């Protein structure tokens, strides 16, 4: 088998589709007022400029990968501008309808993950191959299509419909069918069915006096879905989100700690987009890709840490200026206008703050969907500084924002508990029959090619875990020839040598660390080797001990195997 080593190509189809969909809006919605200029366009322009300087003079990463972030930032500025102008012109109900449709897509995504949960648990060693990330891409495509969909089904902005949006919608639908065809995932077809039904509902309910009724129906569907999610996850509790001993939260804590260290080391220009160093062990949420430790691994689950680590502290400061500027615009309106006496306005303010706080810790942070969500929230803050909203609209707006907060919380909660189940099942699955695992891997070969790790490494790892050393040696040797992630392969070969009492132990671990100096599991394994060789006073042993503290409690089996050498 030969593997091409493909990675994320940078700017994606869904980003370009979303950007073109926005740009086909009527020009009247692109008016840049002073608040938009000071609090949105200047900070975001600085973020793009600073990341470009970092790319040219510091981290030297691929242009298209960095440009993907520039598209995200530009889209955020455009969305904030469009939405705030829509709100100023009294199109609040249109915005709420758009918000409801977007949340419906989010709920559809969660439903799909519920459907696939048992698949993930039953075959945890291959949980990356069953369409998990494909579903997320389909969702992003839906969100990018939303402008065109709403207009296509006669969601008119006061009788001013830009005809180009109809063409964009038609193109988007073709691209959607094309992507579903490529994915060939059961979940993708389920999402497609939900999308079709949603559009039918919009068409049937869409009339001048039924927009509110439509939002109510979508909200009821959302609430029922959230209740269903929580009823399915009875064995989990909300307190688990604050329990750092729980698997998924413990891993997220590690992300934050390592992100903080990375920011200190690269505080001026960051490390560049999609170039995070090692963030978690091979049993972590980003799976075995993290063990490579050098490129395209994973990112912190916190938007503020993500921005600072990618492009440095100056971009984080600009982003904070963006947030604070929008809040200042909103609070100035609340405090100065007579509406300061209205409790509903303060409730909206509190809800907005909570939404932004939740969004900053969202599992989707840094991705296409978060750009839509954050832009929509900030545009509301900007617009509220320039217009007054009627009492009836405030009530509906408060309900809509609260609904979005509930779905964000439930969405994160479900993904966190799901990742915990996967991690637990993944460790239990190692006791299963090795032949069935290998058969499963063979059936999913195409997906391993897509995520960046050769399937022979997985075969070798499973064979090693089951003690089938000859097969493990054969698979790992094949992986060593074709693998782009040699550090990961060398580490497994080192473990194989350790437990099968071969002589090349130190060589393999050292090779892994030469390729990836922060590869913590390899540091630990080498420390174990030094310990049982009686070299506990050496500088190498002490160094590897420092890097390996977090693995000590997780490697008891390896210690027992290594002790057999005595």
C-alpha positions as CSV (number, residue, x, y, z in Angstrom):
1,X,0.0,0.0,0.0
2,X,1.2,3.5,-0.8
3,X,-0.2,6.5,1.0
4,X,-0.3,10.0,-0.4
5,X,-0.3,11.8,3.0
6,X,-3.0,14.3,2.1
7,X,-3.9,17.0,4.6
8,X,-6.6,19.6,4.8
9,X,-6.3,21.6,1.6
10,X,-6.9,24.9,3.3
11,X,-9.7,27.0,1.8
12,X,-12.6,24.7,1.3
13,X,-15.6,24.6,-1.0
14,X,-18.0,25.3,1.9
15,X,-16.0,28.5,2.7
16,X,-16.1,29.8,-0.8
17,X,-19.8,28.9,-1.2
18,X,-20.6,30.7,2.0
19,X,-18.6,33.8,1.0
20,X,-20.1,34.0,-2.5
21,X,-23.6,33.6,-0.9
22,X,-22.9,36.6,1.3
23,X,-21.5,38.8,-1.4
24,X,-24.6,38.3,-3.6
25,X,-26.7,40.1,-1.0
26,X,-28.2,43.5,-1.8
27,X,-25.6,46.3,-1.6
28,X,-27.7,48.3,0.9
29,X,-26.8,45.7,3.5
30,X,-23.0,46.4,3.2
31,X,-23.1,49.9,4.6
32,X,-20.1,50.3,7.0
33,X,-21.0,52.6,9.9
34,X,-18.5,54.1,12.3
35,X,-19.2,51.4,15.0
36,X,-18.7,48.7,12.4
37,X,-15.5,50.3,11.2
38,X,-14.0,50.9,14.7
39,X,-15.1,47.7,16.4
40,X,-15.2,45.2,13.5
41,X,-13.3,46.0,10.3
42,X,-10.2,47.5,11.9
43,X,-9.6,44.7,14.4
44,X,-10.3,41.9,11.9
45,X,-8.1,43.7,9.2
46,X,-5.3,43.8,11.8
47,X,-5.8,40.1,12.5
48,X,-5.4,39.2,8.8
49,X,-2.4,41.5,8.4
50,X,-0.6,40.2,11.4
51,X,-1.1,36.6,10.4
52,X,0.2,37.4,7.0
53,X,3.3,39.0,8.5
54,X,3.8,35.9,10.6
55,X,3.5,33.7,7.6
56,X,6.1,35.7,5.7
57,X,8.7,36.2,8.4
58,X,8.2,33.6,11.1
59,X,6.4,30.3,10.8
60,X,6.6,29.9,7.0
61,X,3.5,27.7,6.7
62,X,1.6,26.9,3.6
63,X,-0.2,30.0,2.1
64,X,-3.5,28.2,1.4
65,X,-3.7,26.9,5.0
66,X,-3.2,30.3,6.4
67,X,-5.6,31.8,3.9
68,X,-8.3,29.6,5.2
69,X,-8.3,31.6,8.4
70,X,-8.3,34.9,6.4
71,X,-11.5,33.7,4.7
72,X,-13.0,32.9,8.1
73,X,-12.1,36.4,9.5
74,X,-13.4,38.1,6.4
75,X,-16.6,36.2,6.4
76,X,-17.1,37.2,10.1
77,X,-16.7,40.9,9.2
78,X,-19.1,40.6,6.2
79,X,-21.7,38.7,8.2
80,X,-21.6,41.2,11.1
81,X,-22.0,44.1,8.6
82,X,-24.9,42.4,6.7
83,X,-26.8,41.3,9.8
84,X,-26.5,44.6,11.6
85,X,-27.8,46.5,8.6
86,X,-30.7,44.0,8.3
87,X,-31.5,44.7,11.9
88,X,-31.3,48.4,11.5
89,X,-33.8,48.2,8.6
90,X,-36.3,46.3,10.7
91,X,-35.7,42.8,9.4
92,X,-35.5,41.3,12.9
93,X,-38.0,38.5,12.2
94,X,-36.0,37.4,9.1
95,X,-32.9,37.2,11.3
96,X,-34.7,35.1,13.9
97,X,-36.0,32.8,11.2
98,X,-32.5,32.4,9.8
99,X,-31.3,31.7,13.4
100,X,-34.0,29.1,13.8
101,X,-33.1,27.3,10.6
102,X,-29.4,27.3,11.5
103,X,-30.2,25.8,14.9
104,X,-32.4,23.1,13.2
105,X,-29.3,22.1,11.2
106,X,-27.3,21.8,14.5
107,X,-30.0,19.6,16.0
108,X,-30.0,17.5,12.9
109,X,-26.2,17.0,13.3
110,X,-26.7,16.0,17.0
111,X,-29.4,13.5,16.0
112,X,-27.0,11.9,13.5
113,X,-24.4,11.5,16.2
114,X,-27.0,9.8,18.4
115,X,-27.8,7.4,15.6
116,X,-24.1,6.7,15.1
117,X,-23.3,6.5,18.9
118,X,-23.6,2.7,19.1
119,X,-21.4,2.3,16.0
120,X,-18.8,4.5,17.6
121,X,-18.8,2.5,20.8
122,X,-18.9,-0.9,19.2
123,X,-16.0,-0.3,16.9
124,X,-14.1,2.3,18.9
125,X,-10.8,1.4,17.4
126,X,-12.0,2.9,14.1
127,X,-14.3,5.6,15.4
128,X,-12.7,8.1,13.0
129,X,-13.9,6.2,9.9
130,X,-17.7,6.2,10.2
131,X,-18.4,9.7,8.8
132,X,-18.0,11.7,12.0
133,X,-16.2,14.6,10.4
134,X,-18.1,14.1,7.1
135,X,-21.3,15.0,9.0
136,X,-19.7,18.2,10.3
137,X,-18.7,19.2,6.7
138,X,-22.2,18.6,5.5
139,X,-23.5,20.7,8.3
140,X,-21.2,23.5,7.3
141,X,-22.4,23.3,3.7
142,X,-26.0,23.7,4.9
143,X,-25.1,26.8,6.9
144,X,-23.3,28.3,4.0
145,X,-26.4,27.7,1.9
146,X,-28.8,29.3,4.3
147,X,-28.9,32.7,2.7
148,X,-29.8,31.3,-0.6
149,X,-32.3,28.8,0.8
150,X,-34.3,31.5,2.7
151,X,-34.4,33.7,-0.3
152,X,-35.2,30.9,-2.7
153,X,-38.3,30.0,-0.6
154,X,-39.6,33.6,-0.7
155,X,-38.1,34.9,2.6
156,X,-38.0,38.4,1.0
157,X,-36.2,41.3,2.6
158,X,-39.1,43.7,2.2
159,X,-39.7,42.8,-1.5
160,X,-36.0,43.3,-2.3
161,X,-34.7,39.9,-3.4
162,X,-31.4,39.8,-5.2
163,X,-31.8,37.4,-8.2
164,X,-28.2,36.3,-8.0
165,X,-29.0,34.5,-4.7
166,X,-31.4,32.2,-6.6
167,X,-28.5,31.2,-8.8
168,X,-26.1,30.8,-5.9
169,X,-28.7,28.5,-4.2
170,X,-29.0,26.4,-7.3
171,X,-25.2,26.0,-7.4
172,X,-25.1,25.3,-3.7
173,X,-27.6,22.5,-4.1
174,X,-25.5,20.9,-6.9
175,X,-22.4,21.1,-4.7
176,X,-24.3,19.6,-1.8
177,X,-25.4,16.6,-3.9
178,X,-21.8,16.3,-5.1
179,X,-20.4,16.2,-1.6
180,X,-23.0,13.7,-0.4
181,X,-22.1,11.5,-3.4
182,X,-18.4,11.7,-2.4
183,X,-19.1,11.0,1.3
184,X,-21.5,8.1,0.7
185,X,-22.4,8.2,4.3
186,X,-25.7,7.1,5.8
187,X,-25.6,10.1,8.1
188,X,-25.3,12.5,5.1
189,X,-28.4,11.1,3.5
190,X,-30.2,11.5,6.8
191,X,-29.2,15.2,7.0
192,X,-30.3,15.6,3.4
193,X,-33.7,14.2,4.3
194,X,-34.0,16.6,7.3
195,X,-32.9,19.5,5.1
196,X,-35.6,18.6,2.5
197,X,-38.3,18.4,5.2
198,X,-37.2,21.6,6.7
199,X,-37.4,23.4,3.4
200,X,-40.9,22.0,2.9
201,X,-42.0,23.3,6.3
202,X,-40.6,26.7,5.4
203,X,-42.5,26.7,2.1
204,X,-45.8,25.7,3.7
205,X,-45.5,28.1,6.7
206,X,-44.0,31.1,4.8
207,X,-46.4,33.9,4.7
208,X,-46.5,37.5,6.0
209,X,-48.4,36.6,9.1
210,X,-46.8,33.2,9.8
211,X,-43.1,33.9,10.3
212,X,-43.5,33.9,14.1
213,X,-45.5,30.7,13.9
214,X,-42.6,29.1,11.9
215,X,-40.1,30.1,14.5
216,X,-42.3,28.7,17.3
217,X,-42.6,25.3,15.5
218,X,-38.8,25.1,14.9
219,X,-38.2,26.0,18.6
220,X,-40.6,23.3,19.8
221,X,-38.8,20.7,17.6
222,X,-35.5,21.9,19.1
223,X,-36.7,21.7,22.7
224,X,-38.1,18.2,22.1
225,X,-34.7,17.2,20.6
226,X,-32.8,18.5,23.6
227,X,-35.1,16.6,26.0
228,X,-34.5,13.4,23.9
229,X,-30.7,13.9,24.0
230,X,-30.7,14.3,27.8
231,X,-33.0,11.3,28.2
232,X,-30.7,9.1,26.1
233,X,-27.6,10.1,28.2
234,X,-29.1,9.3,31.6
235,X,-25.9,7.7,32.8
236,X,-24.1,11.1,32.4
237,X,-24.8,14.1,34.5
238,X,-24.2,17.9,34.0
239,X,-21.7,17.8,36.8
240,X,-19.4,15.7,34.5
241,X,-18.7,18.9,32.6
242,X,-16.9,20.3,35.7
243,X,-15.3,17.0,36.6
244,X,-11.7,17.1,35.4
245,X,-11.3,13.3,36.2
246,X,-13.9,12.5,33.5
247,X,-12.0,11.4,30.3
248,X,-13.1,14.1,27.9
249,X,-12.8,17.0,30.3
250,X,-9.4,15.7,31.5
251,X,-8.2,15.7,28.0
252,X,-9.6,19.2,27.4
253,X,-7.7,20.4,30.5
254,X,-4.6,19.0,28.9
255,X,-5.3,21.0,25.7
256,X,-5.6,24.2,27.6
257,X,-2.4,23.6,29.6
258,X,-0.4,22.8,26.6
259,X,-1.9,25.7,24.6
260,X,-0.8,28.1,27.3
261,X,2.7,26.7,27.1
262,X,2.7,27.0,23.3
263,X,1.5,30.6,23.5
264,X,4.4,31.5,25.9
265,X,6.8,29.9,23.5
266,X,5.3,31.6,20.4
267,X,3.7,34.7,21.8
268,X,4.6,37.2,19.0
269,X,3.5,35.5,15.7
270,X,2.1,32.2,16.9
271,X,2.6,28.9,15.1
272,X,0.4,29.5,12.1
273,X,-2.9,28.0,11.1
274,X,-3.2,24.2,11.2
275,X,0.3,23.8,12.6
276,X,-0.3,23.1,16.3
277,X,2.2,20.9,18.1
278,X,1.4,17.8,20.1
279,X,-1.8,18.3,22.1
280,X,-2.9,14.9,23.5
281,X,-1.9,11.2,23.7
282,X,-3.0,8.6,21.2
283,X,-6.1,7.7,23.2
284,X,-7.3,11.4,23.2
285,X,-10.1,13.0,21.3
286,X,-8.1,13.7,18.2
287,X,-6.9,10.1,18.2
288,X,-3.7,8.8,16.9
289,X,-3.0,11.8,14.7
290,X,-1.9,13.6,17.9
291,X,0.9,11.1,18.5
292,X,2.7,12.4,15.4
293,X,3.3,15.6,17.4
294,X,4.6,17.8,14.6
295,X,1.9,19.0,12.2
296,X,-1.9,19.2,11.7
297,X,-2.7,17.5,15.0
298,X,-5.5,19.3,16.8
299,X,-6.3,22.7,18.3
300,X,-7.3,24.0,21.7
301,X,-11.1,23.8,22.4
302,X,-11.1,27.5,23.3
303,X,-11.4,30.2,20.7
304,X,-9.2,32.7,22.6
305,X,-6.4,30.2,23.0
306,X,-6.8,29.1,19.4
307,X,-6.4,32.7,18.1
308,X,-3.4,33.4,20.4
309,X,-1.6,30.1,19.6
310,X,-2.2,30.4,15.8
311,X,-1.2,34.0,15.2
312,X,0.2,35.4,18.5
313,X,-0.9,37.6,21.3
314,X,-1.5,40.8,19.1
315,X,-4.3,39.0,17.2
316,X,-5.9,37.9,20.5
317,X,-5.8,41.6,21.7
318,X,-7.5,42.6,18.4
319,X,-10.2,39.9,18.9
320,X,-10.8,41.1,22.4
321,X,-11.2,44.7,21.1
322,X,-13.8,43.3,18.7
323,X,-15.8,41.7,21.5
324,X,-15.5,44.6,23.9
325,X,-16.3,47.1,21.2
326,X,-19.6,45.3,20.4
327,X,-20.5,45.1,24.0
328,X,-19.8,48.8,24.5
329,X,-22.1,49.6,21.6
330,X,-24.8,47.5,23.2
331,X,-24.4,48.8,26.8
332,X,-24.3,52.4,25.6
333,X,-27.7,51.8,24.0
334,X,-29.1,50.1,27.1
335,X,-27.8,52.7,29.5
336,X,-28.6,55.9,27.6
337,X,-32.0,55.0,26.1
338,X,-35.1,54.8,28.0
339,X,-35.1,51.1,27.5
340,X,-32.6,50.8,30.4
341,X,-35.7,50.6,32.6
342,X,-37.0,47.6,30.6
343,X,-36.0,44.3,32.4
344,X,-36.2,42.4,29.1
345,X,-33.3,44.4,27.7
346,X,-31.1,43.4,30.6
347,X,-32.1,39.8,30.2
348,X,-31.1,40.0,26.6
349,X,-27.8,41.5,27.6
350,X,-27.1,38.7,30.1
351,X,-28.2,36.1,27.5
352,X,-25.8,37.6,25.0
353,X,-22.9,37.5,27.4
354,X,-23.7,33.9,28.3
355,X,-23.9,32.9,24.6
356,X,-20.5,34.5,23.8
357,X,-19.0,32.8,26.9
358,X,-20.3,29.4,25.8
359,X,-19.2,30.0,22.3
360,X,-15.7,30.7,23.4
361,X,-15.5,27.2,24.8
362,X,-17.5,25.5,22.1
363,X,-16.3,22.3,20.5
364,X,-16.8,23.9,17.1
365,X,-14.6,26.9,17.9
366,X,-12.4,28.0,15.1
367,X,-14.5,26.3,12.5
368,X,-16.9,27.5,9.9
369,X,-20.0,27.2,12.0
370,X,-18.6,29.3,14.9
371,X,-18.0,32.1,12.4
372,X,-21.7,32.2,11.7
373,X,-22.7,32.1,15.3
374,X,-20.3,34.7,16.6
375,X,-21.0,37.0,13.7
376,X,-24.7,36.8,14.3
377,X,-24.4,37.6,18.0
378,X,-22.0,40.5,17.6
379,X,-24.1,42.0,14.8
380,X,-27.0,42.1,17.2
381,X,-24.8,44.0,19.7
382,X,-23.7,46.5,17.1
383,X,-27.2,47.0,15.7
384,X,-28.8,47.6,19.1
385,X,-26.6,50.6,19.5
386,X,-28.3,52.3,16.6
387,X,-31.9,51.2,16.7
388,X,-34.7,50.6,19.1
389,X,-36.6,47.3,19.1
390,X,-40.2,47.0,19.9
391,X,-41.4,45.3,23.0
392,X,-42.9,42.3,21.1
393,X,-39.8,41.8,19.1
394,X,-37.7,41.9,22.3
395,X,-39.6,39.1,23.8
396,X,-39.2,36.9,20.8
397,X,-35.5,37.8,20.5
398,X,-34.9,36.9,24.1
399,X,-36.7,33.5,23.6
400,X,-34.7,32.9,20.4
401,X,-31.3,33.7,22.1
402,X,-32.1,31.6,25.1
403,X,-33.0,28.7,22.8
404,X,-29.6,29.1,21.0
405,X,-27.8,29.0,24.4
406,X,-29.6,25.8,25.3
407,X,-28.7,24.1,22.1
408,X,-25.0,25.2,22.4
409,X,-24.8,23.8,25.9
410,X,-26.6,20.5,25.0
411,X,-24.5,20.2,21.8
412,X,-21.2,20.5,23.7
413,X,-22.5,18.3,26.5
414,X,-23.4,15.5,24.1
415,X,-20.1,15.6,22.2
416,X,-18.2,15.6,25.5
417,X,-20.0,12.6,26.9
418,X,-19.8,10.9,23.5
419,X,-16.0,11.3,23.4
420,X,-15.8,9.9,26.9
421,X,-17.7,6.8,25.8
422,X,-15.5,6.4,22.8
423,X,-12.3,6.6,24.9
424,X,-13.7,4.0,27.4
425,X,-14.9,1.7,24.6
426,X,-11.6,2.1,22.8
427,X,-9.6,0.8,25.8
428,X,-12.1,-2.1,26.3
429,X,-12.0,-3.0,22.7
430,X,-8.4,-4.0,22.9
431,X,-9.5,-7.2,24.6
432,X,-11.5,-8.2,21.6
433,X,-10.5,-10.7,19.0
434,X,-7.7,-9.3,16.9
435,X,-9.0,-10.9,13.7
436,X,-12.3,-9.1,13.9
437,X,-10.6,-5.8,14.5
438,X,-8.4,-6.3,11.4
439,X,-11.3,-7.3,9.3
440,X,-13.1,-4.1,10.4
441,X,-10.0,-2.0,9.5
442,X,-9.8,-3.6,6.1
443,X,-13.4,-2.7,5.4
444,X,-12.7,0.9,6.2
445,X,-9.4,1.3,4.4
446,X,-10.5,4.3,2.3
447,X,-11.2,6.4,5.4
448,X,-7.8,5.8,6.9
449,X,-6.3,7.1,3.7
450,X,-8.2,10.3,4.2
451,X,-7.2,11.1,7.8
452,X,-3.5,10.9,7.3
453,X,-2.3,7.6,8.9
454,X,-1.6,4.4,7.0
455,X,-3.8,1.5,7.9
456,X,-0.8,-0.7,8.5
457,X,0.0,1.3,11.6
458,X,-3.4,0.5,13.0
459,X,-3.0,-3.1,12.1
460,X,0.3,-3.2,13.8
461,X,-0.9,-1.3,16.9
462,X,-3.9,-3.8,17.3
463,X,-1.7,-6.8,16.8
464,X,0.8,-5.4,19.4
465,X,-2.0,-4.7,21.9
466,X,-3.2,-8.3,21.5
467,X,0.3,-9.8,21.8
468,X,0.6,-11.0,18.2
469,X,4.2,-9.8,17.9
470,X,5.1,-11.3,14.4
471,X,2.1,-9.7,12.8
472,X,2.8,-6.4,14.6
473,X,6.4,-6.4,13.3
474,X,5.2,-7.1,9.8
475,X,2.6,-4.3,9.7
476,X,4.8,-1.7,11.4
477,X,7.7,-2.4,9.1
478,X,5.3,-1.8,6.1
479,X,4.0,1.4,7.8
480,X,7.5,2.6,8.3
481,X,8.0,2.6,4.5
482,X,5.0,4.6,3.6
483,X,4.0,6.6,6.7
484,X,4.2,10.4,6.8
485,X,4.0,10.1,10.6
486,X,7.2,8.2,11.3
487,X,7.4,9.4,14.9
488,X,4.2,7.5,15.6
489,X,5.5,4.3,13.9
490,X,8.9,4.4,15.6
491,X,7.2,4.7,19.0
492,X,5.1,1.5,18.3
493,X,8.2,-0.3,17.1
494,X,10.0,0.7,20.3
495,X,7.1,-0.7,22.4
496,X,7.2,-3.9,20.3
497,X,11.0,-4.2,21.0
498,X,10.5,-3.5,24.7
499,X,7.8,-6.2,25.3
500,X,9.4,-8.8,22.9
501,X,12.9,-8.3,24.5
502,X,14.6,-7.1,21.3
503,X,17.8,-5.0,21.1
504,X,16.6,-2.0,19.1
505,X,14.5,-0.4,21.9
506,X,16.5,2.8,22.4
507,X,17.0,3.3,18.7
508,X,13.3,3.3,17.9
509,X,12.3,5.6,20.7
510,X,15.2,8.0,20.0
511,X,14.2,8.1,16.3
512,X,10.7,9.0,17.3
513,X,11.9,11.8,19.5
514,X,14.3,13.1,16.8
515,X,11.3,13.5,14.6
516,X,9.0,14.9,17.3
517,X,10.9,16.3,20.4
518,X,7.6,16.9,22.3
519,X,6.3,13.4,21.7
520,X,5.4,12.7,25.4
521,X,4.5,9.0,25.1
522,X,7.8,8.2,23.5
523,X,9.6,10.1,26.3
524,X,7.8,8.0,28.8
525,X,8.5,4.8,27.0
526,X,12.2,5.7,26.8
527,X,12.2,6.6,30.5
528,X,10.8,3.1,31.3
529,X,13.6,1.6,29.2
530,X,16.3,3.6,31.1
531,X,14.7,2.7,34.4
532,X,14.9,-1.0,33.8
533,X,18.4,-0.7,32.4
534,X,19.5,0.9,35.7
535,X,20.2,4.3,34.1
536,X,18.0,6.3,36.5
537,X,20.8,8.8,37.2
538,X,21.4,9.7,33.6
539,X,20.3,13.1,32.2
540,X,18.3,11.3,29.6
541,X,16.2,9.5,32.2
542,X,15.5,12.7,34.1
543,X,14.6,14.6,31.0
544,X,12.2,11.9,29.9
545,X,10.6,11.8,33.3
546,X,9.8,15.5,33.2
547,X,8.0,15.1,29.9
548,X,6.2,11.9,30.9
549,X,4.5,12.7,34.3
550,X,0.9,12.7,32.9
551,X,1.4,9.2,31.4
552,X,2.6,7.5,34.6
553,X,-0.9,6.5,35.8
554,X,-1.9,5.3,32.3
555,X,1.0,2.9,31.5
556,X,0.8,0.3,34.2
557,X,0.5,-2.5,31.7
558,X,3.6,-1.4,29.9
559,X,5.5,-1.2,33.2
560,X,4.5,-4.8,33.9
561,X,5.6,-5.9,30.5
562,X,8.9,-4.1,30.9
563,X,9.5,-5.7,34.3
564,X,9.6,-9.1,32.7
565,X,13.0,-8.2,31.3
566,X,14.5,-8.4,34.8
